[in-house]
């Protein structure tokens, strides 16, 4: 049986991998917050641990903006559009709870780290959102993240 939904999802993935990044050799690296990260008594997390990065297909929209400091610095405000198929292929859910947990992630794109401020679905066709937008801000203070290995060992990336 012909499934139009699958065709839309596969078609958007093909467009993104052809025009933007392929998700194999290039793309955004998504670092999900590890469950081993423990908050202190105030509910804050001074030192965060992340899972191994997941490489996703994306269309990056980088917009340089001036910083808030008296010594002005240029920071990127970034929007990363990720097709649904890239998320599904990497076992990343798109329920309301899943999108909420993605706001704790860090993204690395071209050796620059970004904090995720919001994740929202876009492009609704045939009862499915085809693209998810990650709204981010460059974090110049982050130059690497601490990764938790499968054996609970830590390494820096």
PASEBA-1860 file (N, C-alpha, C; in nm, 3 decimals):
! residues 157
1> XXXXXXXX> 0.083/-0.118/0.000/0.000/0.000/0.000/0.088/0.125/0.000 ~ 0.050/0.222/-0.077/0.124/0.347/-0.091/0.103/0.433/0.033 ~ 0.212/0.471/0.100/0.201/0.551/0.221/0.258/0.690/0.193 ~ 0.170/0.789/0.177/0.211/0.925/0.143/0.293/0.988/0.255 ~ 0.263/0.952/0.380/0.338/1.006/0.494/0.485/0.968/0.483 ~ 0.511/0.839/0.456/0.649/0.791/0.444/0.721/0.861/0.329 ~ 0.651/0.884/0.221/0.711/0.952/0.106/0.752/1.096/0.141 ~ 0.666/1.166/0.214/0.701/1.302/0.257/0.823/1.301/0.349
9> XXXXXXXX> 0.824/1.212/0.448/0.934/1.204/0.544/1.065/1.170/0.472 ~ 1.062/1.070/0.384/1.182/1.031/0.309/1.227/1.141/0.212 ~ 1.130/1.209/0.150/1.163/1.316/0.055/1.232/1.434/0.121 ~ 1.183/1.476/0.238/1.248/1.586/0.311/1.389/1.546/0.352 ~ 1.405/1.422/0.397/1.538/1.372/0.435/1.633/1.378/0.316 ~ 1.587/1.335/0.200/1.671/1.337/0.081/1.709/1.479/0.041 ~ 1.616/1.571/0.050/1.645/1.711/0.017/1.752/1.766/0.112 ~ 1.736/1.743/0.242/1.831/1.795/0.341/1.970/1.733/0.324
17> XXXXXXXX> 1.976/1.601/0.298/2.108/1.538/0.283/2.175/1.580/0.154 ~ 2.099/1.616/0.053/2.157/1.661/-0.074/2.201/1.806/-0.067 ~ 2.119/1.892/-0.009/2.148/2.036/-0.012/2.229/2.087/0.106 ~ 2.216/2.025/0.224/2.276/2.083/0.343/2.385/1.994/0.402 ~ 2.351/1.904/0.492/2.450/1.813/0.552/2.399/1.671/0.536 ~ 2.491/1.575/0.533/2.448/1.437/0.508/2.426/1.355/0.635 ~ 2.469/1.406/0.751/2.450/1.332/0.876/2.543/1.213/0.892 ~ 2.636/1.197/0.800/2.735/1.089/0.810/2.874/1.150/0.827
25> XXXXXXXX> 2.910/1.237/0.735/3.040/1.304/0.741/3.032/1.443/0.801 ~ 2.916/1.503/0.793/2.897/1.636/0.850/2.754/1.649/0.901 ~ 2.730/1.751/0.978/2.599/1.773/1.039/2.618/1.830/1.177 ~ 2.512/1.831/1.255/2.527/1.880/1.391/2.545/1.762/1.485 ~ 2.626/1.784/1.588/2.645/1.683/1.692/2.555/1.722/1.808 ~ 2.464/1.633/1.842/2.371/1.656/1.952/2.421/1.579/2.074 ~ 2.450/1.652/2.182/2.493/1.593/2.308/2.374/1.596/2.404 ~ 2.320/1.478/2.436/2.207/1.470/2.529/2.259/1.462/2.672
33> XXXXXXXX> 2.190/1.529/2.763/2.228/1.530/2.904/2.218/1.388/2.960 ~ 2.324/1.343/3.026/2.329/1.208/3.081/2.243/1.199/3.208 ~ 2.189/1.081/3.230/2.113/1.057/3.353/2.206/1.054/3.473 ~ 2.339/1.045/3.450/2.437/1.046/3.558/2.462/1.186/3.612 ~ 2.408/1.289/3.546/2.423/1.426/3.594/2.329/1.444/3.713 ~ 2.387/1.474/3.828/2.308/1.486/3.950/2.300/1.633/3.992 ~ 2.177/1.681/4.017/2.162/1.819/4.066/2.204/1.828/4.213 ~ 2.247/1.949/4.255/2.281/1.971/4.395/2.152/1.996/4.474
41> XXXXXXXX> 2.164/2.035/4.600/2.047/2.053/4.686/1.956/2.165/4.636 ~ 2.008/2.255/4.555/1.928/2.365/4.501/1.866/2.330/4.365 ~ 1.889/2.208/4.319/1.834/2.166/4.190/1.917/2.213/4.072 ~ 2.037/2.266/4.098/2.125/2.314/3.991/2.225/2.206/3.955 ~ 2.279/2.217/3.834/2.378/2.121/3.787/2.503/2.197/3.744 ~ 2.598/2.206/3.836/2.719/2.283/3.807/2.804/2.212/3.701 ~ 2.821/2.081/3.719/2.899/2.002/3.624/2.805/1.907/3.553 ~ 2.794/1.922/3.424/2.701/1.839/3.346/2.777/1.732/3.269
49> XXXXXXXX> 2.719/1.615/3.266/2.773/1.503/3.190/2.679/1.476/3.073 ~ 2.738/1.443/2.959/2.657/1.420/2.839/2.683/1.282/2.782 ~ 2.586/1.232/2.707/2.602/1.106/2.636/2.685/1.130/2.510 ~ 2.732/1.022/2.449/2.809/1.034/2.325/2.725/1.109/2.221 ~ 2.791/1.191/2.138/2.715/1.274/2.043/2.647/1.192/1.935 ~ 2.534/1.245/1.890/2.458/1.186/1.780/2.469/1.283/1.662 ~ 2.511/1.234/1.547/2.526/1.319/1.429/2.394/1.323/1.353 ~ 2.340/1.445/1.336/2.211/1.463/1.271/2.223/1.546/1.144
57> XXXXXXXX> 2.138/1.517/1.048/2.125/1.597/0.927/2.060/1.729/0.967 ~ 2.107/1.840/0.910/2.046/1.968/0.947/2.068/2.074/0.840 ~ 1.986/2.176/0.851/2.005/2.301/0.778/2.033/2.405/0.884 ~ 2.154/2.460/0.885/2.194/2.557/0.988/2.171/2.698/0.937 ~ 2.108/2.778/1.021/2.086/2.920/0.991/2.154/2.998/1.103 ~ 2.271/3.054/1.075/2.350/3.125/1.175/2.335/3.275/1.155 ~ 2.304/3.345/1.263/2.284/3.489/1.258/2.373/3.555/1.362 ~ 2.481/3.621/1.322/2.567/3.689/1.420/2.494/3.806/1.485
65> XXXXXXXX> 2.507/3.819/1.618/2.448/3.929/1.693/2.549/3.983/1.791 ~ 2.532/4.107/1.832/2.620/4.166/1.932/2.584/4.114/2.070 ~ 2.686/4.098/2.154/2.665/4.050/2.289/2.611/4.157/2.381 ~ 2.587/4.120/2.508/2.531/4.210/2.608/2.639/4.285/2.686 ~ 2.763/4.244/2.679/2.869/4.303/2.759/2.907/4.441/2.707 ~ 2.977/4.516/2.794/3.025/4.648/2.751/3.130/4.634/2.642 ~ 3.208/4.529/2.652/3.301/4.496/2.543/3.221/4.407/2.450 ~ 3.176/4.464/2.341/3.085/4.392/2.253/3.156/4.275/2.186
73> XXXXXXXX> 3.088/4.163/2.187/3.138/4.046/2.116/3.026/3.994/2.027 ~ 3.066/3.931/1.922/2.967/3.877/1.829/2.940/3.732/1.864 ~ 2.813/3.700/1.884/2.771/3.562/1.911/2.672/3.523/1.804 ~ 2.669/3.395/1.773/2.572/3.345/1.677/2.443/3.306/1.748 ~ 2.333/3.352/1.694/2.203/3.297/1.728/2.176/3.200/1.614 ~ 2.148/3.076/1.649/2.140/2.973/1.545/2.005/2.904/1.546 ~ 1.961/2.870/1.429/1.846/2.784/1.411/1.891/2.663/1.332 ~ 1.870/2.547/1.388/1.906/2.422/1.320/1.777/2.348/1.288
81> XXXXXXXX> 1.750/2.330/1.161/1.631/2.255/1.119/1.673/2.111/1.090 ~ 1.609/2.019/1.160/1.643/1.876/1.151/1.520/1.801/1.101 ~ 1.535/1.723/0.994/1.419/1.645/0.944/1.381/1.533/1.041 ~ 1.252/1.502/1.043/1.199/1.398/1.131/1.273/1.266/1.113 ~ 1.302/1.227/0.991/1.367/1.098/0.965/1.503/1.089/1.032 ~ 1.579/1.199/1.035/1.708/1.199/1.102/1.692/1.174/1.252 ~ 1.589/1.232/1.312/1.561/1.208/1.454/1.517/1.063/1.476 ~ 1.424/1.016/1.392/1.374/0.878/1.407/1.485/0.775/1.387
89> XXXXXXXX> 1.572/0.797/1.288/1.681/0.703/1.261/1.779/0.693/1.378 ~ 1.782/0.796/1.463/1.872/0.798/1.579/1.798/0.778/1.710 ~ 1.677/0.722/1.700/1.595/0.690/1.818/1.570/0.809/1.910 ~ 1.546/0.925/1.850/1.512/1.045/1.926/1.363/1.069/1.907 ~ 1.290/1.063/2.015/1.146/1.079/2.010/1.105/1.224/1.989 ~ 0.981/1.243/1.946/0.932/1.378/1.920/0.801/1.406/1.995 ~ 0.780/1.335/2.105/0.664/1.366/2.189/0.692/1.496/2.264 ~ 0.590/1.547/2.331/0.607/1.671/2.407/0.718/1.655/2.513
97> XXXXXXXX> 0.720/1.541/2.582/0.822/1.515/2.685/0.961/1.504/2.622 ~ 0.970/1.440/2.505/1.099/1.426/2.436/1.153/1.563/2.396 ~ 1.066/1.647/2.340/1.110/1.780/2.298/1.155/1.861/2.418 ~ 1.088/1.844/2.532/1.126/1.914/2.654/1.265/1.870/2.699 ~ 1.296/1.741/2.690/1.428/1.692/2.732/1.538/1.738/2.635 ~ 1.503/1.763/2.510/1.603/1.811/2.413/1.651/1.953/2.445 ~ 1.575/2.026/2.526/1.616/2.161/2.565/1.736/2.161/2.660 ~ 1.769/2.044/2.715/1.887/2.030/2.802/2.011/1.989/2.723
105> XXXXXXXX> 1.999/1.977/2.593/2.110/1.931/2.510/2.206/2.045/2.476 ~ 2.322/2.005/2.430/2.420/2.097/2.374/2.443/2.052/2.230 ~ 2.457/2.149/2.140/2.483/2.119/2.000/2.622/2.170/1.964 ~ 2.695/2.089/1.889/2.823/2.131/1.833/2.808/2.134/1.682 ~ 2.842/2.247/1.622/2.834/2.260/1.477/2.957/2.336/1.431 ~ 3.039/2.274/1.348/3.164/2.333/1.297/3.251/2.381/1.412 ~ 3.268/2.296/1.513/3.354/2.319/1.629/3.310/2.436/1.716 ~ 3.184/2.475/1.709/3.127/2.578/1.795/3.013/2.515/1.872
113> XXXXXXXX> 3.005/2.546/2.003/2.901/2.488/2.088/2.786/2.586/2.105 ~ 2.665/2.530/2.106/2.542/2.608/2.120/2.456/2.546/2.229 ~ 2.391/2.631/2.309/2.293/2.582/2.405/2.156/2.588/2.339 ~ 2.078/2.485/2.361/1.944/2.476/2.302/1.847/2.554/2.390 ~ 1.777/2.648/2.332/1.679/2.726/2.406/1.537/2.676/2.384 ~ 1.510/2.626/2.264/1.376/2.577/2.234/1.383/2.478/2.118 ~ 1.290/2.384/2.118/1.275/2.290/2.007/1.128/2.292/1.969 ~ 1.101/2.318/1.843/0.961/2.326/1.801/0.941/2.257/1.667
121> XXXXXXXX> 0.826/2.191/1.651/0.796/2.125/1.525/0.756/2.227/1.418 ~ 0.792/2.198/1.293/0.760/2.284/1.180/0.712/2.197/1.064 ~ 0.652/2.256/0.966/0.611/2.192/0.841/0.519/2.072/0.864 ~ 0.394/2.099/0.891/0.294/1.996/0.918/0.224/1.958/0.789 ~ 0.244/1.834/0.745/0.180/1.782/0.624/0.137/1.639/0.649 ~ 0.016/1.607/0.610/-0.037/1.470/0.619/-0.023/1.414/0.761 ~ -0.069/1.492/0.859/-0.073/1.450/0.999/0.065/1.422/1.062 ~ 0.168/1.485/1.011/0.301/1.466/1.069/0.383/1.594/1.051
129> XXXXXXXX> 0.464/1.624/1.152/0.561/1.733/1.139/0.686/1.677/1.072 ~ 0.730/1.740/0.965/0.843/1.688/0.887/0.977/1.741/0.934 ~ 0.977/1.857/1.000/1.102/1.924/1.040/1.087/1.975/1.183 ~ 1.197/1.969/1.258/1.200/2.022/1.394/1.310/2.127/1.402 ~ 1.275/2.243/1.457/1.369/2.356/1.465/1.426/2.364/1.606 ~ 1.560/2.365/1.614/1.632/2.385/1.739/1.679/2.530/1.739 ~ 1.623/2.613/1.830/1.665/2.752/1.845/1.775/2.755/1.950 ~ 1.891/2.809/1.913/2.009/2.801/1.999/2.083/2.934/2.006
137> XXXXXXXX> 2.170/2.942/2.108/2.262/3.054/2.119/2.402/2.998/2.137 ~ 2.496/3.063/2.072/2.636/3.023/2.086/2.680/3.044/2.230 ~ 2.754/2.947/2.282/2.809/2.958/2.417/2.961/2.959/2.406 ~ 3.019/3.079/2.409/3.164/3.093/2.391/3.242/3.038/2.510 ~ 3.174/3.018/2.624/3.241/2.963/2.742/3.262/2.813/2.732 ~ 3.188/2.747/2.644/3.199/2.602/2.630/3.291/2.572/2.511 ~ 3.399/2.500/2.541/3.492/2.459/2.435/3.499/2.307/2.423 ~ 3.443/2.238/2.523/3.435/2.093/2.520/3.329/2.050/2.620
145> XXXXXXXX> 3.283/1.926/2.607/3.185/1.871/2.701/3.236/1.739/2.755 ~ 3.192/1.705/2.875/3.233/1.580/2.938/3.134/1.471/2.903 ~ 3.186/1.363/2.846/3.105/1.252/2.797/3.112/1.135/2.895 ~ 2.996/1.075/2.923/2.990/0.956/3.006/2.992/0.836/2.914 ~ 3.086/0.746/2.936/3.095/0.624/2.856/2.996/0.520/2.904 ~ 2.984/0.411/2.829/2.892/0.304/2.864/2.932/0.237/2.995 ~ 3.061/0.245/3.029/3.108/0.185/3.154/3.119/0.289/3.265 ~ 3.047/0.403/3.251/3.045/0.513/3.347/3.178/0.585/3.360
153> XXXXX> 3.270/0.563/3.264/3.393/0.641/3.262/3.366/0.773/3.192 ~ 3.444/0.875/3.224/3.423/1.008/3.165/3.537/1.043/3.071 ~ 3.504/1.112/2.964/3.605/1.164/2.872/3.559/1.299/2.821 ~ 3.652/1.377/2.772/3.620/1.511/2.721/3.619/1.510/2.570 ~ 3.521/1.577/2.511/3.513/1.593/2.366/3.512/1.740/2.335
END
